[in-house]
Amino acid sequence: MTVEGEARPAGRQRLHTLLVFAVALLARAAVVAWAWGEIPPIADGTYYDILGRRIAEGSGYTWLWPDGVVTFAAHYPVGYPALVALSYLVFGPDPSSAMIANALVGALGAGALHRALLGATSPRAALALALLGFALHPALLSYTPALMTEGVSASFVAAALAATRALGAGSRRARWLGVLCLGVVVGLGALVRPQLLVLAPALAAVAAWARERSPVPEAPRVRRWGKVVVVAALALLAALAVIAPWTARNCDKMGRCALVSLNGGWNLLIGTNPRAGGTWAPVEVPAACTEVFDEAEKDACLGREGVSAIRRDPATWLALAPKKLAATFNHVGAGPWYLHDANPARFSERARTAAALLEELAQRLLYAAALGAIVLGLTRARLSSPRGRWGAVGAAALVGLAAPGWITVLVASALALLGGFSARERGAPLLAAGVVLGATAATHVVFFGAGRYSLVIIPALVLATATARGPWARQGF
């Protein structure tokens, strides 16, 4: 094929990415236009709005108390308040302005996911999946007006998957630049959602392992695994370098070093409370912490009490894990809940119910498609009978449709990792999807669950679905 002939598919794929971005942006812009001035911040959004205003006005990440005292803050991760502040500076200090930032970040995430999907499936399938699975996913659209972090975090996960694909392709120099790019993307994402930090070494290791295992003259095993470790470490260091200035600020201003935020102790303690039922509940402050008022010391005290509770009764804490996972993955509904609670007159109870049912259907279909695709990849080389193969795929899809969502996510994660490691060629797409699903589930086993947290796994589910067309693409992943 001539250079000109090779350029045509690449140019067409770039046009597809622009199309995905445009569709995602238009859809989100329509939601923002409907919500403008009608959907005020609620829940954590009220704090993000206040903190964003203070950053925008030059007061920094600080909190103004009713008695006029100003203190430095770090309870919430700084990334999203900083994004809100940027939108206030550009579009005006109104909560509706932050919706514009949400829409732009969501559209960029859709485009990034399309680039990731091109490494796992055909161009047409990548276009369709990016549009239906992310750009127009009702759960992501309805959450656009919410001054909350999960929709933005989903876009950072999509961008990390795109960087992982780029890491596996091109020249040696380009691959090392890809490692740094992945680290930077994850570092920025971790400033919004600190739990994303684990994706830097994990996804870098996935891409490096897949490349080392691809059909090329084999290097000694020790050297190959050594390269995987080096690539993972470099990606983690790049991510930490992005976070480091904020960590240094916390060490200086908060009286205690914190990588990103000072709410880990709060969340851990909430996750040990049997009365919370595996989801969020107001923290029940132990006696040891009632007279501790400093923000950093309070979080440290609550964290110690959480660890003590786990050590005293590990069985009770572990028994909460299914409830935490069920609260996270069984249902979405975060957007309809936010819209209704923010303005019941604008978004009625009937609208909330209808929107939640639509999101539930979309997410169930995505669960079914992802699990079915993973099983298809596993059985393609193991079952010679088409009837048996498609029977297994159908059973998997039925599990995705009917089983509790948390079971689907755990099964999909385990099978994706198994399928990725056993793939004869490049199993990076399945490994990457399995890593995101597994890491998200593990996070909420440790802390607590909520339906909005399932938004961050949508890119991984779409990527897993894309692997149905196999074999692995020769470019990228």
Buried (B, 14 or more C-beta within 10 A) or exposed (E): EEEEEEEEEEEEBEEBBEBBBBBBBEBBBEBBEBBBEBBBBBBBBEBBBBBBBBBBEEEBBEBEEEEEEEEBBBBBBBBBBBBBBBBBBEBEBBBBBBBBBBBBBBBBBBBBBBBBBBBBBEBEBBBBBBBBBBBBBBBBBBBBBBBBBBBBBBBBBBBBBBBBBBBBBBEEEEBBBBBBBBBBBBBBBBBBBBBBBBBBBBBBBBBBBBBBBBEEEEEEEEEBBEBBEBBBBBBBBBBBEBBEEBBEBBBEBBEBEBBBBBBBBBBBBBBBBEEBBBBBEEBEBBEEBEEBEBBBBBBBBBBBBBBBBBEEEEEEBEEBBBBBBBBBBBBBBBBBBBBBEBBEEBBEEEBBEEBBEBBBEBBBBBBBBBBBBBBBBBBBEEBEEEEEBBEBBEEBBEBBBEBBBBBBBBBBBBBBBBBBBEBEBBBBBBBBBBBBBBBBBBBBBBBBBBBBBBBBBBBBBBBBBBBBBBEBBEEBB
